[in-house]
Amino acid sequence: MQDIYRTAREEHYFCLGPISQEFSPFSSGITYADPNYHVMRPNGDHYVFEYVTSGHGYVYFNDHKVRLGPGAAYILHPCTYHNYYSDPHDPWTKIWLNARGMLVQHLLTDYRLNINCYVEHLKNSSYLTDALEIMKKDPIRCKPELALLLHHHIQLFADSFQKHQEKESPALAMKSFIERNVNRAVSIDEIAACAHLSRSRANYVFKREYKTAPYRYYQSLRLEVAMNLLRETPMTIQEISNHLGFSDYHHFTAFFKKWCGMSPTQYRSGNSGGI
């Protein structure tokens, strides 16, 4: 079965830089759908990130049809059935980014977004809008900036997804807080406070639910993000340190060496390839 596209007016741009297995953001655009707009990919071969700016449409998630309107966003994974279309009585307008690569997979795994998913109310579409403008302005050298913007968009999406899709038990409240704040320095006291628990009680509750201490979970997530950025992007070690909210380069290096067993430079050298 072939992919089916019934599109309306679109403004779209393509990334013309080198293609890589690590990260390939190949197109971005805005769709001004008409009542007949419909996209069906029986076996999608790329990640889809879309944000609805006006109107309404329908997206299938595991054979369950969901109606989405302004402010909604969704993510579709490769090797899944992509099926979405506009409401014929109120066609949607949406901004989007299509991408492939291991970086996207790692980011979605880090933020626990391993399935096709949606949120009905995302705070804004600024990261996808910025990605579109960057691809439009410099289609050859846009990949590093797009990698960072996509990371921010996924982080924002994950924040909304966690709030609306899961029950907020004390342990989950701490887990969600950690995942929302992985890019800044937080203390165990802050983590405990978000669930209104003492430090000792927070450790007990979190370990009972997730088999690890909350602060260790926080550090492990920060390490995962750092490793992904070292392996999949050309960001400097200083830029990665800043991105993760470390006070300085040396503090980040010490953290990375403690948890990974080698320095960031050694890790990057052993996993060279880049984007």
C-alpha positions as CSV (number, residue, x, y, z in Angstrom):
1,M,0.0,0.0,0.0
2,Q,1.5,3.3,-1.0
3,D,1.5,6.5,1.0
4,I,-1.5,8.8,0.3
5,Y,-1.3,12.5,0.4
6,R,-4.1,15.0,-0.2
7,T,-2.6,18.3,0.6
8,A,-3.6,21.9,0.5
9,R,-1.5,25.1,0.2
10,E,1.9,24.7,1.9
11,E,4.9,26.7,2.7
12,H,7.7,24.2,3.1
13,Y,11.5,24.1,3.0
14,F,14.2,21.4,2.9
15,C,17.4,20.9,4.7
16,L,20.2,20.7,2.0
17,G,23.1,19.8,4.3
18,P,24.7,16.4,4.4
19,I,22.5,13.4,5.3
20,S,23.6,11.3,8.3
21,Q,22.3,8.5,10.3
22,E,22.7,10.5,13.5
23,F,20.5,13.5,12.6
24,S,18.7,14.4,9.4
25,P,16.0,17.2,9.8
26,F,14.9,17.0,6.1
27,S,11.9,19.3,5.9
28,S,9.8,21.9,7.7
29,G,6.7,23.9,6.8
30,I,3.3,25.3,7.4
31,T,0.2,23.6,6.0
32,Y,-3.0,25.6,5.3
33,A,-5.3,22.6,4.9
34,D,-8.5,22.5,2.9
35,P,-11.4,20.3,3.8
36,N,-10.0,17.4,1.8
37,Y,-6.5,17.4,3.4
38,H,-5.5,13.9,4.4
39,V,-2.1,12.1,4.9
40,M,-1.8,8.4,5.2
41,R,1.5,6.6,5.6
42,P,1.0,2.9,6.2
43,N,4.6,2.6,7.4
44,G,6.1,6.0,8.2
45,D,9.8,6.3,7.6
46,H,10.5,9.4,9.7
47,Y,9.6,11.3,12.9
48,V,6.7,13.9,12.6
49,F,6.4,16.9,14.9
50,E,3.3,19.0,14.4
51,Y,1.6,21.9,16.2
52,V,-1.9,23.1,15.3
53,T,-2.2,26.9,15.1
54,S,-5.9,27.1,14.1
55,G,-8.8,25.0,13.0
56,H,-9.2,21.3,13.8
57,G,-8.2,17.9,12.5
58,Y,-8.1,14.3,13.4
59,V,-5.1,12.0,14.2
60,Y,-5.2,8.2,14.8
61,F,-3.2,6.8,17.7
62,N,-3.3,3.0,17.7
63,D,-6.7,3.0,15.9
64,H,-8.1,5.5,18.3
65,K,-9.1,8.8,16.5
66,V,-8.5,12.0,18.4
67,R,-9.8,15.5,17.5
68,L,-7.1,18.2,18.0
69,G,-7.5,21.9,17.8
70,P,-5.5,25.1,18.4
71,G,-2.6,24.6,20.7
72,A,-2.4,20.9,20.3
73,A,0.8,19.1,19.3
74,Y,1.6,15.5,18.4
75,I,4.6,13.3,17.6
76,L,4.6,10.3,15.3
77,H,7.4,7.7,15.1
78,P,8.8,5.9,12.1
79,C,7.7,2.3,11.4
80,T,4.2,3.2,12.6
81,Y,0.9,4.1,10.8
82,H,0.6,7.8,10.2
83,N,-3.0,8.8,9.5
84,Y,-4.2,12.4,10.0
85,Y,-6.6,14.7,8.2
86,S,-8.4,18.1,8.6
87,D,-11.9,18.6,9.9
88,P,-13.8,19.3,6.7
89,H,-15.9,22.0,8.5
90,D,-13.0,23.7,10.2
91,P,-9.7,22.8,8.4
92,W,-6.6,23.2,10.4
93,T,-3.4,25.2,9.9
94,K,-0.3,23.6,11.4
95,I,3.4,24.0,11.6
96,W,5.6,20.9,11.3
97,L,9.1,19.4,11.2
98,N,10.1,16.1,9.8
99,A,13.3,14.4,10.8
100,R,15.2,11.1,11.0
101,G,18.2,9.9,13.0
102,M,19.4,8.4,16.2
103,L,19.5,11.8,18.0
104,V,15.7,12.1,17.7
105,Q,15.3,8.5,18.9
106,H,17.6,9.1,21.9
107,L,15.8,12.4,22.9
108,L,12.4,10.8,22.7
109,T,13.6,7.8,24.8
110,D,15.2,10.2,27.3
111,Y,11.9,12.0,27.8
112,R,9.8,8.8,27.8
113,L,8.0,9.6,24.6
114,N,8.5,6.2,22.9
115,I,5.1,6.0,21.3
116,N,3.0,8.1,19.0
117,C,1.5,10.7,21.4
118,Y,-0.2,14.0,21.6
119,V,-1.0,16.9,24.0
120,E,-4.1,19.0,23.7
121,H,-2.5,22.2,25.1
122,L,1.2,23.0,24.4
123,K,2.4,26.3,25.7
124,N,3.6,27.5,22.3
125,S,5.0,26.6,19.0
126,S,8.0,28.9,19.1
127,Y,10.6,26.2,18.7
128,L,9.0,24.7,15.6
129,T,8.5,28.2,14.3
130,D,12.2,29.0,14.9
131,A,13.2,25.8,13.2
132,L,11.2,26.7,10.1
133,E,12.8,30.1,9.9
134,I,16.3,28.7,10.4
135,M,15.8,26.1,7.7
136,K,14.4,28.8,5.4
137,K,17.3,31.1,6.0
138,D,20.2,28.7,5.9
139,P,19.2,25.2,4.5
140,I,22.8,24.0,4.3
141,R,24.2,24.8,7.7
142,C,21.0,24.7,9.9
143,K,21.5,21.2,11.5
144,P,23.2,22.2,14.8
145,E,20.6,24.9,15.6
146,L,17.8,22.5,14.6
147,A,19.1,19.8,16.9
148,L,19.0,22.2,19.9
149,L,15.5,23.6,19.0
150,L,14.2,20.1,18.6
151,H,15.5,19.2,22.0
152,H,13.7,22.2,23.5
153,H,10.5,21.3,21.7
154,I,10.6,17.7,22.9
155,Q,11.3,18.9,26.5
156,L,8.3,21.3,26.4
157,F,6.1,18.5,24.9
158,A,7.2,16.0,27.6
159,D,6.4,18.5,30.3
160,S,2.8,18.8,29.1
161,F,2.5,15.1,28.3
162,Q,3.5,14.1,31.8
163,K,1.0,16.6,33.4
164,H,-1.9,15.4,31.3
165,Q,-1.3,11.7,30.8
166,E,-0.3,10.4,34.2
167,K,-1.6,10.4,37.7
168,E,0.5,12.5,40.0
169,S,1.4,10.2,42.9
170,P,4.2,11.6,45.1
171,A,6.8,9.4,43.4
172,L,5.5,10.4,39.9
173,A,5.4,14.1,40.9
174,M,9.1,13.8,41.7
175,K,9.9,11.9,38.5
176,S,8.0,14.5,36.5
177,F,9.8,17.3,38.2
178,I,13.2,15.7,37.6
179,E,12.4,15.2,33.9
180,R,11.2,18.8,33.5
181,N,14.3,20.1,35.2
182,V,17.0,17.9,33.8
183,N,18.7,20.9,32.1
184,R,19.4,22.8,35.3
185,A,21.0,22.2,38.7
186,V,18.5,21.0,41.3
187,S,19.0,19.6,44.8
188,I,17.4,16.6,46.6
189,D,15.6,19.1,48.8
190,E,13.9,20.7,45.7
191,I,12.9,17.3,44.4
192,A,11.4,16.3,47.8
193,A,9.7,19.7,48.2
194,C,7.8,19.3,44.9
195,A,6.0,16.3,46.5
196,H,5.8,18.0,49.9
197,L,8.0,15.3,51.5
198,S,11.0,15.3,53.7
199,R,14.3,14.2,52.2
200,S,14.2,10.8,53.8
201,R,10.6,10.1,53.0
202,A,11.2,11.2,49.4
203,N,14.0,8.7,49.0
204,Y,11.9,5.9,50.5
205,V,8.8,6.7,48.3
206,F,10.8,7.0,45.1
207,K,12.9,3.9,45.7
208,R,9.8,1.9,46.4
209,E,8.3,2.9,43.0
210,Y,11.3,3.1,40.7
211,K,14.0,1.0,42.4
212,T,16.5,3.9,42.5
213,A,17.0,7.1,44.6
214,P,15.5,10.3,43.1
215,Y,18.8,12.1,43.0
216,R,20.5,9.2,41.3
217,Y,17.7,9.1,38.7
218,Y,18.2,12.9,38.1
219,Q,22.0,12.4,37.6
220,S,21.5,9.5,35.3
221,L,19.1,11.5,33.1
222,R,21.6,14.4,32.9
223,L,24.3,11.9,32.0
224,E,22.1,10.5,29.2
225,V,21.4,13.9,27.7
226,A,25.1,14.9,27.9
227,M,26.2,11.6,26.2
228,N,23.6,12.1,23.4
229,L,24.8,15.7,22.8
230,L,28.4,14.6,22.8
231,R,27.7,11.7,20.4
232,E,25.2,13.2,18.1
233,T,25.8,17.0,17.8
234,P,28.8,19.3,17.1
235,M,28.2,21.3,20.3
236,T,31.3,22.1,22.2
237,I,31.8,20.8,25.7
238,Q,31.3,24.3,27.1
239,E,28.0,24.6,25.2
240,I,26.8,21.3,26.6
241,S,27.9,22.4,30.1
242,N,25.9,25.6,29.7
243,H,22.9,23.7,28.2
244,L,22.7,21.5,31.2
245,G,23.0,24.3,33.7
246,F,26.4,23.5,35.2
247,S,28.2,26.3,37.0
248,D,31.3,25.9,34.9
249,Y,33.2,23.6,32.4
250,H,35.2,21.9,35.2
251,H,32.2,21.1,37.2
252,F,30.6,19.4,34.2
253,T,33.7,17.5,33.3
254,A,34.0,16.2,36.9
255,F,30.4,15.1,36.9
256,F,30.7,13.4,33.6
257,K,33.9,11.5,34.6
258,K,32.4,10.4,37.9
259,W,29.3,8.9,36.3
260,C,30.7,7.8,33.0
261,G,34.2,6.7,33.9
262,M,35.9,8.9,31.3
263,S,36.1,12.6,30.4
264,P,33.7,14.2,27.9
265,T,36.6,14.5,25.4
266,Q,37.5,10.8,25.7
267,Y,33.8,9.8,25.3
268,R,33.4,11.9,22.2
269,S,36.7,10.6,20.7
270,G,35.5,7.0,21.3
271,N,32.1,7.7,19.7
272,S,33.1,10.0,16.8
273,G,30.8,10.4,13.8
274,G,28.9,13.5,14.7
275,I,26.1,15.0,12.7
